[in-house]
Each structure stands twice: as structure tokens, then as C-alpha cells.
Amino acid sequence: MTKFNFYLGAAASAWLLTILIVIAEFYEPFKNLLKSTFSHHWIGKAVLITVAFLAFGFALRNKSSVGNFSDENLAWYSMLGSLIVIFLFFVIEFFK
């Protein structure tokens, strides 16, 4: 029995960051809420993904795989997928 699942915590926080970025860019009141609560919207996002990383890491500590993916592969694909979605989002927004 492990005490913490780093890989699933990382996967969850990667997707949460992607969601937070997209919501903050489309919904200004959310970005302002992060600013007013944490002094800057990026600090707010960092706090929220850290909490998600810890919560999912501890909550899923005994989980060894999700579907057909190992924890390591799920974390790797989640990080890459998150980066690709964020990059494409800003590229599309830039050329709008």
C-alpha cells in the first residue's frame, strides 16, 4: 500500500490547469475572482492545482491503473495533452 500516487495527482492537476486557463480566458469574472482571492490569477491557479495534486494523489493512492493505462502512462499522456490543448488554445485565440 502506497501513501501517495504521484502520477494520478499529476494527471488530475494537468487537466485542471487546462480547464482553469480556458475558463479564465473566456469568463473574466472568474479571472477577477482568482486575482482578488490570491493577488494574481496565476497564483490562484497554482494554489488550486497544488490542492488538486495533493487531493487526487492521496485519494487515489491505492489505484494502480486507470482503464488500460498504467499510472505512469496516464500522467505522461495527460501532461502532453494538457500542453497541446493550452498551446492550441492560445494559437487559435491569437489568430482570431
C-alpha positions in Angstrom: 0.0 0.0 0.0 1.4 3.4 -1.0 0.9 6.7 0.7 0.6 8.9 -2.3 0.0 8.4 -6.1 2.2 11.0 -7.7 1.2 10.0 -11.3 -2.6 10.3 -10.8 -2.1 13.5 -8.9 -0.1 14.9 -11.7 -2.6 13.8 -14.3 -5.5 15.4 -12.5 -3.7 18.7 -11.9 -2.6 18.9 -15.5 -6.2 18.7 -16.7 -7.4 21.1 -14.0 -4.8 23.7 -15.1 -6.0 23.4 -18.7 -9.6 23.9 -17.6 -8.7 26.8 -15.4 -6.8 28.6 -18.1 -9.6 28.2 -20.7 -12.3 29.3 -18.2 -10.3 32.3 -17.0 -9.7 33.5 -20.6 -13.4 33.2 -21.6 -15.0 34.3 -18.3 -13.5 37.5 -16.9 -15.3 37.3 -13.5 -13.5 34.0 -12.8 -10.2 35.6 -13.6 -11.0 38.5 -11.4 -12.1 36.2 -8.6 -8.7 34.5 -8.8 -7.0 37.9 -8.8 -8.9 39.2 -5.8 -8.5 36.0 -3.8 -4.9 35.2 -4.5 -3.5 38.6 -5.6 -2.8 37.3 -9.1 -4.7 34.8 -11.3 -1.7 32.6 -11.9 -1.0 32.3 -8.1 -4.7 31.3 -7.8 -4.3 28.6 -10.5 -1.1 27.4 -8.8 -2.8 27.0 -5.5 -5.8 25.2 -7.0 -3.7 22.7 -9.0 -1.5 22.1 -6.0 -4.6 21.3 -3.9 -5.8 19.0 -6.7 -2.4 17.3 -7.0 -2.4 16.5 -3.3 -6.1 15.6 -3.0 -6.1 13.2 -6.0 -2.7 11.8 -5.1 -3.9 10.9 -1.6 -7.4 9.9 -2.6 -6.1 7.6 -5.4 -3.1 6.3 -3.5 -4.1 2.6 -3.9 -5.2 2.9 -7.5 -2.6 1.1 -9.8 -4.1 1.9 -13.2 -6.9 3.6 -14.9 -8.5 1.7 -17.7 -5.8 0.2 -19.9 -3.2 2.8 -19.0 -0.6 2.5 -16.3 -0.4 5.4 -13.9 2.9 6.5 -15.5 1.5 6.5 -19.0 -1.7 8.3 -17.9 0.4 11.0 -16.3 2.6 11.3 -19.3 -0.3 11.5 -21.8 -2.2 13.9 -19.5 0.8 16.3 -19.3 1.4 16.2 -23.1 -2.3 16.5 -23.8 -2.7 19.4 -21.4 0.3 21.3 -23.0 -1.1 20.7 -26.5 -4.6 21.9 -25.6 -3.2 25.0 -23.9 -0.8 25.8 -26.8 -3.6 25.3 -29.4 -6.0 27.4 -27.4 -3.6 30.4 -27.4 -2.7 29.9 -31.1 -6.4 29.9 -32.1 -7.0 32.9 -29.8 -4.1 34.8 -31.4 -5.3 34.3 -34.9 -9.0 35.1 -34.2 
